[in-house]
């Protein structure tokens, strides 16, 4: 059964605009599907494989996937309450929710309420940019929107699809530990920096140069296991060198999530081992 579903959050590096390019390069047949950096989930939601393993290090994001899977009605009820409060109180309501959200993050209180706040803040924060400070706290300002935080039918359909999806929160190596011959691993890792002297970070743990080197070693290992692997990232010399033994395609992209409109174009690279 195919569900009409799409990402419930806007996420840095989302792959919706690359879907045709990804589809054209996917293996025709594969067994299980693995996505160790799931983010907004545009790719697995588009293709909807029958056996799926998704993972991300962002615990608040993964909590939201799990809550949508396990109790979507409660999530929708909480989101509606937040939206109603925003309509009644405006800007102060957003910052009150953001403060409550960060308090729950500090207390590691991952529940239905936090999932609803996550959806609400992503929809109503400036440019949909998920960003945390060095303490792991969400710090994006309000975008002055009063629109609904989510599509009810989309959340309901996504919940049905997620019933048979394995959802984990952990290191990317652990996320694919069971991947074997003819399984497909789609790797949309945090971006390598366009400027070699710095690395972008969207979780407080970060994804540094050593993390990219470790991921490249994992790519080699998955290849030896007989997995089909596809990786996307910024088109940089660093990434091209890391994966110089594999097939590489460079594509022009628009980066609408960038805060600076002058830097909303760029190049991504798709790397495959087949």
Phi and psi in degrees as a GROMACS rama.xvg file:
@    title "Ramachandran Plot"
@    xaxis  label "Phi"
@    yaxis  label "Psi"
@TYPE xy
-102.562  130.899  UNK-2
-102.222  149.239  UNK-3
-89.228  91.2714  UNK-4
-132.81  155.757  UNK-5
-151.881  164.648  UNK-6
-55.7919  139.159  UNK-7
-90.3614  -6.59371  UNK-8
-134.582  152.076  UNK-9
-87.9363  130.081  UNK-10
-131.92  144.616  UNK-11
-57.011  127.851  UNK-12
78.9123  16.7815  UNK-13
-54.1611  146.277  UNK-14
-107.025  16.0459  UNK-15
-60.6267  -37.7784  UNK-16
-73.6822  -14.6735  UNK-17
-101.263  8.0038  UNK-18
-59.1568  -40.9709  UNK-19
-64.0962  -40.5023  UNK-20
-67.7774  -38.6762  UNK-21
-67.247  -45.1641  UNK-22
-58.9349  -41.492  UNK-23
-66.2513  -21.1863  UNK-24
-107.405  -2.13649  UNK-25
-73.1001  149.908  UNK-26
-63.8938  146.523  UNK-27
-67.1156  -36.9567  UNK-28
-134.019  138.078  UNK-29
-154.215  165.76  UNK-30
-88.4738  -107.306  UNK-31
-78.4449  155.476  UNK-32
-112.047  129.435  UNK-33
-121.696  137.56  UNK-34
-137.748  95.7109  UNK-35
-75.3094  -15.135  UNK-36
-126.381  74.3846  UNK-37
-71.8399  -33.4073  UNK-38
52.8459  -130.942  UNK-39
-72.4791  -15.0694  UNK-40
79.2839  19.7978  UNK-41
-59.6555  -36.2872  UNK-42
-72.2669  -52.1344  UNK-43
-67.3757  -30.0931  UNK-44
-70.0852  -31.9875  UNK-45
-71.2372  -45.8856  UNK-46
-88.9955  -25.5276  UNK-47
47.2304  60.9628  UNK-48
-62.4343  160.914  UNK-49
-80.8042  -28.5158  UNK-50
-123.765  108.869  UNK-51
-129.141  137.832  UNK-52
-125.337  116.1  UNK-53
-118.395  150.811  UNK-54
-152.381  153.432  UNK-55
-159.294  152.58  UNK-56
-79.9021  -18.3136  UNK-57
-76.829  106.493  UNK-58
-68.0571  -33.9009  UNK-59
-65.3949  -39.3841  UNK-60
-63.9453  -48.8412  UNK-61
-65.9889  -36.9685  UNK-62
-57.64  -38.9956  UNK-63
-66.4721  -43.4079  UNK-64
-57.1277  -46.2691  UNK-65
-65.6339  -40.5494  UNK-66
-69.3699  -36.9152  UNK-67
-63.7861  -41.0684  UNK-68
-64.5842  -46.0792  UNK-69
-89.6983  -30.6687  UNK-70
-155.097  65.2916  UNK-71
-64.4502  -30.7838  UNK-72
-64.0541  -39.7009  UNK-73
-67.1162  -38.0906  UNK-74
-61.4744  -47.7117  UNK-75
-63.0857  -37.5245  UNK-76
-64.1254  -42.8595  UNK-77
-67.0254  -39.6164  UNK-78
-63.6296  -41.8402  UNK-79
-60.5085  -42.3707  UNK-80
-61.2902  -41.1693  UNK-81
-65.6119  -42.0325  UNK-82
-64.3556  -40.74  UNK-83
-63.3928  -40.4997  UNK-84
-66.3187  -38.3603  UNK-85
-64.336  -43.099  UNK-86
-62.2158  -34.8924  UNK-87
-79.6855  -35.8254  UNK-88
-115.371  -16.43  UNK-89
69.9961  -142.839  UNK-90
-50.1812  -44.5453  UNK-91
-58.561  -31.0505  UNK-92
-65.9748  -40.0519  UNK-93
-60.0182  -48.6275  UNK-94
-70.3866  -27.9155  UNK-95
-67.3295  -43.3158  UNK-96
-64.4529  -41.7946  UNK-97
-60.359  -40.0384  UNK-98
-65.9344  -43.3213  UNK-99
-64.0527  -41.2576  UNK-100
-58.1133  -49.6248  UNK-101
-64.7769  -34.0735  UNK-102
-63.9549  -41.4949  UNK-103
-67.6095  -37.1159  UNK-104
-60.9527  -45.3647  UNK-105
-63.1574  -33.1771  UNK-106
-87.2005  -0.385036  UNK-107
55.5847  44.0451  UNK-108
-98.8148  81.6999  UNK-109
-94.2612  104.776  UNK-110
-147.211  -168.835  UNK-111
-61.379  -42.8588  UNK-112
-61.4462  -43.5173  UNK-113
-63.4652  -39.3188  UNK-114
-60.5078  -43.5686  UNK-115
-64.3457  -40.8482  UNK-116
-63.4206  -39.5046  UNK-117
-59.3165  -47.5034  UNK-118
-63.5398  -45.6218  UNK-119
-61.072  -49.0625  UNK-120
-66.4512  -37.8865  UNK-121
-63.4259  -38.7041  UNK-122
-73.5813  -31.9635  UNK-123
-108.144  6.24009  UNK-124
-89.8424  158.819  UNK-125
-58.0176  119.997  UNK-126
62.6946  13.3436  UNK-127
62.6465  26.9142  UNK-128
-91.9033  107.418  UNK-129
-75.987  115.837  UNK-130
-142.748  136.788  UNK-131
-123.202  157.238  UNK-132
-86.5658  -173.676  UNK-133
-67.1372  -13.1908  UNK-134
-93.8297  2.22687  UNK-135
80.1425  19.2536  UNK-136
-102.255  140.441  UNK-137
-70.6408  130.048  UNK-138
-136.716  26.0036  UNK-139
-87.3879  135.9  UNK-140
-73.5787  170.927  UNK-141
-73.8202  144.504  UNK-142
-100.231  7.03027  UNK-143
67.3959  17.5679  UNK-144
-91.9689  145.587  UNK-145
-115.294  12.0918  UNK-146
-67.9866  158.258  UNK-147
-59.2839  145.966  UNK-148
-76.3199  -21.3755  UNK-149
-157.765  165.582  UNK-150
-93.8903  115.415  UNK-151
-58.3684  -46.6673  UNK-152
-64.0045  -34.9364  UNK-153
-65.6343  -44.0731  UNK-154
-64.1171  -40.708  UNK-155
-64.3001  -45.0226  UNK-156
-67.3849  -39.6727  UNK-157
-62.989  -40.4018  UNK-158
-59.4519  -41.0567  UNK-159
-64.7451  -42.9753  UNK-160
-67.0127  -38.8394  UNK-161
-69.3341  -10.3425  UNK-162
-56.5582  -32.1502  UNK-163
-108.933  19.1987  UNK-164
-105.36  132.83  UNK-165
-85.216  122.536  UNK-166
-117.565  122.84  UNK-167
-131.12  160.142  UNK-168
-128.541  106.099  UNK-169
-178.448  -166.234  UNK-170
-66.9275  146.393  UNK-171
-63.2983  -30.9049  UNK-172
-67.1349  -41.8816  UNK-173
-64.5359  -32.3635  UNK-174
-66.0936  -23.9043  UNK-175
-117.434  18.6546  UNK-176
-61.717  -26.9739  UNK-177
-95.0851  0.281663  UNK-178
-67.075  135.488  UNK-179
-137.233  -165.701  UNK-180
-51.6844  131.994  UNK-181
67.7635  9.46222  UNK-182
-79.4435  151.643  UNK-183
-108.165  126.622  UNK-184
-115.792  114.378  UNK-185
-99.6719  120.26  UNK-186
-116.021  102.533  UNK-187
-109.849  72.9331  UNK-188
-74.2122  164.234  UNK-189
-53.4088  144.412  UNK-190
-65.2849  140.174  UNK-191
-72.3074  152.103  UNK-192
-70.5475  144.164  UNK-193
-71.857  -30.6137  UNK-194
-101.846  117.691  UNK-195
-58.7461  -17.0442  UNK-196
-85.6077  -2.64189  UNK-197
-142.686  158.825  UNK-198
-127.39  133.298  UNK-199
-71.1914  149.573  UNK-200
-142.145  127.459  UNK-201
-116.974  3.44526  UNK-202
-130.611  155.761  UNK-203
-63.3689  -23.6042  UNK-204
-72.9464  -28.4172  UNK-205
78.6587  172.351  UNK-206
-142.372  89.9828  UNK-207
-89.2494  -174.198  UNK-208
-59.2075  -41.9715  UNK-209
-62.9589  -33.9381  UNK-210
-63.4974  -41.5074  UNK-211
-65.3945  -38.7707  UNK-212
-65.207  -40.7226  UNK-213
-66.1302  -37.5624  UNK-214
-65.0528  -40.0998  UNK-215
-62.7465  -37.9205  UNK-216
-65.7057  -37.7561  UNK-217
-65.177  -40.0673  UNK-218
-57.4591  -42.9305  UNK-219
-62.9561  -42.9975  UNK-220
-65.4637  -43.6358  UNK-221
-61.5842  -36.371  UNK-222
-62.2662  -43.7541  UNK-223
-65.285  -29.991  UNK-224
-73.7529  -12.2782  UNK-225
92.102  16.2063  UNK-226
-81.5778  148.631  UNK-227
-83.6991  127.283  UNK-228
-125.982  137.278  UNK-229
-130.98  131.777  UNK-230
-128.683  139.071  UNK-231
-122.016  147.499  UNK-232
-168.191  178.323  UNK-233
-59.0643  146.922  UNK-234
-83.1305  93.0816  UNK-235
-126.565  160.17  UNK-236
-60.3823  -37.613  UNK-237
-58.4343  -48.1945  UNK-238
-69.1878  -43.0926  UNK-239
-59.9335  -40.0548  UNK-240
-68.8801  -38.4717  UNK-241
-60.8994  -34.5952  UNK-242
-117.179  35.0318  UNK-243
-64.7624  -20.0372  UNK-244
-86.0838  1.13422  UNK-245
-121.291  167.064  UNK-246
-71.5055  136.22  UNK-247
-131.499  132.862  UNK-248
-126.182  132.784  UNK-249
-105.017  132.204  UNK-250
-129.334  142.517  UNK-251
-79.1846  139.034  UNK-252
-137.258  160.138  UNK-253
-103.862  135.466  UNK-254
-112.294  77.8404  UNK-255
-67.8125  -15.7485  UNK-256
-83.1102  -10.4185  UNK-257
-66.0671  136.449  UNK-258
-67.4019  -26.9621  UNK-259
-99.4765  113.722  UNK-260
-61.2083  -22.6728  UNK-261
-76.1935  -9.27971  UNK-262
-120.598  36.5029  UNK-263
-100.757  18.6043  UNK-264
-128.283  155.216  UNK-265
-177.115  -166.429  UNK-266
-128.664  139.11  UNK-267
-116.991  158.5  UNK-268
-120.846  137.354  UNK-269
-111.041  123.544  UNK-270
-116.469  130.29  UNK-271
-129.921  154.994  UNK-272
-105.73  19.1636  UNK-273
